Every structure is written in C-alpha cells, then in structure tokens.
Amino acid sequence: MREVTVSRRIDATAVELSSRFDPPAIVEAEGSFTVADVREDGDATVVVASGPGMSLPLRFEYREDALYYTQEGEQGPFEYMETWLEFDEREDGTEVRFRSSVSLAAPLPFGDRIAAWKRKGELERALEAMADAFQTPRGEG
C-alpha cells in the first residue's frame, strides 16, 4: 500500500468549497471517471464512477471535520483505496489537503507505486479545479 498527500491554499472558505465540491463534483474534478449514478445510503453518499471498461462505487462520508471516501466493495482497480479531504481555514484562504492510501488489485510489478502515482495526479487535478472555481478572472477583481 502507498500513501500520497497533496495540498494547496485556495481563496475560499471551507463552506464555499464544500458547497461547490460535493461528492459527484469531486469525482468529476479528479478527471479519471465520470459520474454514472449517485445514491444516498444512510449517512453516506455513494457515487458510481464510470471509466473505460469499468465502474466502481465510491462511498463518501463526513467524519471528524473531513470528507472521507473509499472504494466500496471489490469492483474497481484498487484492492484498497481511501481518501481524506480536509479543510484548514486561515486568514488568507483555506488550506485544502487530500490524503489517500491505495493498493492496486492487479498483481503487477510496482503496481502500488503506479497506483499512487496515478492517484496523486487525480488529486492534483481536483485541487486545480477547486482553485480555478474560486479564482477571480483578470480585470474583474
């Protein structure tokens, strides 16, 4: 299993970020999958993510001031995947941090390393989408 962490300061409050980036928007922002279905399951939101030749359910739950999500069941590319999305509000914006642990389901040499590299790219794309959503276009600020 491998762990990756990415973070970025974004000029928005935690409430603004959470309102704009709900579970389906996070999946879309990561860029590898599209949202095929969304359903509520008790205190969780399950987003079925669809990509080339596969779909996987992702279970999102709010825990301890963070959004936690994991691949649900055994469908999908990971043997194990969990991600924490955390917001740390400051005077100059919000520090947004993704922490993710991944283990690839396929027995490939360096499989977990490849999965972590890909996961890091997804999380960096999500941070970029969040920053872009709250960036004031030049000449309008």
C-alpha positions in Angstrom: 0.0 0.0 0.0 1.2 3.5 -0.8 0.1 6.9 0.6 0.0 10.2 -1.2 -0.7 13.7 0.1 -1.3 16.9 -1.9 -2.4 20.3 -0.6 -3.0 23.8 -1.8 -4.2 27.2 -0.4 -7.4 28.2 -2.1 -9.1 31.6 -1.8 -12.4 30.4 -0.4 -14.0 29.3 2.9 -14.4 25.6 3.8 -18.2 26.1 3.5 -17.8 27.6 0.0 -15.5 24.7 -1.1 -17.8 22.0 0.4 -20.9 23.6 -1.2 -19.3 23.7 -4.7 -17.5 20.4 -4.5 -19.9 17.8 -3.3 -19.1 14.1 -3.9 -20.1 13.9 -7.6 -18.2 17.1 -8.3 -15.1 15.7 -6.6 -15.2 12.6 -8.8 -15.5 14.7 -11.9 -12.7 17.1 -10.8 -10.3 14.2 -10.3 -10.6 13.6 -14.0 -10.4 9.8 -14.5 -14.0 8.9 -14.2 -17.5 10.3 -15.0 -20.4 10.1 -12.6 -22.8 7.3 -13.7 -25.1 7.3 -10.6 -25.5 8.9 -7.2 -27.5 7.5 -4.3 -27.9 8.2 -0.6 -27.1 5.3 1.7 -27.8 6.3 5.3 -25.2 8.9 6.3 -23.2 8.2 3.2 -23.4 9.2 -0.5 -22.4 6.5 -3.0 -21.1 7.8 -6.3 -20.8 5.2 -9.1 -17.8 6.3 -11.1 -17.5 5.1 -14.7 -14.5 4.9 -16.9 -13.1 2.9 -19.8 -14.3 -0.7 -19.3 -15.1 -0.3 -15.6 -17.3 1.3 -13.0 -16.7 1.5 -9.3 -18.8 2.7 -6.3 -17.2 5.3 -4.1 -18.7 5.8 -0.6 -18.4 9.3 0.8 -19.0 10.1 4.5 -18.3 13.1 6.6 -16.0 12.3 9.5 -14.2 14.4 12.1 -14.4 17.7 10.0 -13.2 15.9 6.9 -14.8 14.2 3.9 -13.7 10.5 3.8 -14.3 8.3 0.8 -13.3 4.8 -0.2 -13.9 2.3 -3.0 -16.9 0.3 -1.9 -16.9 -3.4 -2.5 -14.4 -5.3 -4.7 -15.3 -3.8 -8.0 -12.7 -1.4 -9.5 -9.0 -1.1 -9.9 -8.0 -1.0 -6.3 -7.6 -3.7 -3.7 -7.9 -0.8 -1.2 -8.4 2.9 -1.6 -9.3 5.5 0.9 -9.1 9.3 0.7 -9.5 12.1 3.3 -10.3 15.6 2.1 -9.5 18.1 4.8 -10.0 21.9 5.0 -7.9 24.2 7.3 -9.4 27.7 7.2 -6.9 30.5 7.7 -7.0 34.3 7.3 -5.6 34.1 3.8 -7.9 31.3 2.5 -8.3 27.6 3.1 -5.6 25.0 3.0 -7.1 22.1 1.2 -5.4 18.7 1.7 -6.1 15.3 0.2 -4.6 12.2 1.8 -5.0 8.9 0.0 -3.9 5.3 0.5 -4.0 3.0 -2.4 -3.2 -0.6 -3.2 -3.7 -1.9 -6.8 -5.9 -5.0 -7.2 -3.8 -6.4 -10.1 -0.6 -8.3 -9.3 1.8 -6.1 -11.3 5.4 -5.3 -10.6 5.4 -1.9 -8.9 1.6 -1.9 -9.0 1.1 0.1 -5.8 3.7 2.6 -6.9 1.9 3.1 -10.2 -1.5 3.4 -8.4 -0.1 6.0 -6.1 1.4 8.0 -9.0 -2.0 7.9 -10.8 -3.9 8.8 -7.6 -1.6 11.7 -6.9 -2.3 13.1 -10.4 -6.1 12.7 -9.8 -5.9 14.6 -6.5 -3.7 17.4 -8.0 -6.4 17.8 -10.8 -9.1 18.1 -8.1 -7.1 20.8 -6.3 -6.6 22.6 -9.6 -10.3 22.5 -10.3 -11.1 23.8 -6.8 -8.6 26.7 -7.2 -9.9 27.5 -10.7 -13.5 27.6 -9.4 -12.7 30.4 -7.0 -10.1 32.4 -9.0 -11.2 35.9 -9.9 -10.6 36.4 -13.7 -8.0 39.1 -14.5 -9.5 42.5 -14.7 -12.6 41.6 -12.6 -11.2 41.9 -9.2 
